[in-house]
């Protein structure tokens, strides 16, 4: 078993609070030392109470699914003997009512484009198999209730 931690820190400062016009900006400190500016989504809480330049939880969720898929894809490709020169994913999450009628991230679509190096190049079926295996190994995709779709692009 492994443990992962994050410390989320926000402060009201001099802003009123009870009128709900306070900033939702905060900092997310992760185990490795990175500090990520966070905020509520501007779709949920309007600017200026949300910070457009900060990462909101929904974006972080989509990025987490995408990042996990990529790291597993690189591992699976490496073990299969393929050389990956580049990997880019334009992931998209959809917030909608779930089966219980609650707002949730109901879909995450991964649209990764992989550039392979070396003389030997995988065909489309082999690339799809790599994505499928990476998806099956991804801890985050295995952890969420929402569907995670993998739609690789060339």
N, C-alpha and C positions, 0 to 999 in steps of 0.2 A: 504494500500500500504506500502511496505517495501523497504528500500534502502540498497544496499550493495556496499561497496567501496573497491578499491584497489589502491595503489599508486605504479607505476612502475618507477624505477629510474635507469638510466644508465649514465655512464660518459665516455667520450673518453679518458681522461688522456693524455698521451704524444704520443699516436699512431697517425700516419697519418690517414686522413679520406677520402680524395678525391680518393685515390687509391683503396678504398673499402676493405682494409686489416685491418679493425678495429674489435675489439671484440664486439660481440653482447650480451655478458654477462650483466646481470642486476639483480636487486632485485625487488621482488614483495612483497610489504608490504600490508597485509590484515587487515581488521577492528579489528580482535581479537588480533592483535599484532604479529602474526607469520610473519617471513621474509623467503621467499622462493627464492633460487637462480634460476634465469631464463636465458634463452639463446634462440637463434634461433635453429631450428632443424638442426642437421648435414646433414639431407637429402636435406635441402634447402641451407644452407651455410656451407661450409666445415670447418673442424677443421684446424687450431687453431682459426679461427674467431668465431666458435661455441664452446660451452663448453659441453662436453658429460656428465659431472656430474650434470649439471643444468637441470631444467624442461623446456621443450620447450612448446609453446602454444598448439601444437597438443596433446602432452601428458597430459597437464593440462585439455584440453577439454575432453579427454577420461576419465580421473580421475574424472572430475566433473560429468559426466553422471553416472559413476559407483558409486560414493559416494552418489549421490542423490537417485539412485535406492536402495542402501543398507539401507540408513536411512529410506526411506519409507517402505521397506520390514520389517525392524525391528518394525516399528510402526504398520503396518497391522497385522503382526504375533502376536504382543503383544495384540492388540485389539481382535484378534480371540482366544486368550487363549493359544497360542503355546509358548514354551520356546525355544529361540534360544541361543545355547551355542557358536556357531561360524559361521562366514560368511566370505567367501573368494571369490573374483571375479578376474578372469584373463581376463580383458577387452581388446579388440583389436579394434582400429580404422583404417579405410582404407581411404587413401587419393587418390582420383581419379577425373577425370573430371566429373562434374555434368551435368545436363540436358542442362545448358547454355554453356557448354564447359569450365567452370572455374574449377580450382583445388579446391577441397573442401573435407571436411571429409564427405564422402558419406555413410558410414556405421559405426556403433559402435555395436560390438557384446559383450554382457555381458555373461560371463560364470561363474556364481556364484555357489558355493557349500555351502550348508547350513547344519549345524550340529544342530540338535534339542536335547534338554534335556527333562527330565521328563519321566514319565511312558507312557504318551500319545504321540504317534508319528503321524504326518500327513502322509497320503498316497501321491503317486505321483500326483494325480489329485488335491489334496488340496494344495500341494506345488506350482504347476503350477498356480493355482488360486491366491495364495498369490503374486507370481511374477507378474501376469497380473494386479492385483489391484494396487500393488506398482508402476508398470510402468505407469498406468493411473493417478496416483497421483503425479508422479515425475515432479517437476517444470522444471527441466533442459530438460528432454526428451520432455516436452510440448513446450519448447522454441526454439528448433533447427529445421532446415529444413531437416537435414539428417535423415535417418532412424535409429532408435535405436532398435536393436534386443535383446531380452532376451532369452538366451539359458542356463537355469540352468543345472548344472552338479551335480552328486551325490558325 
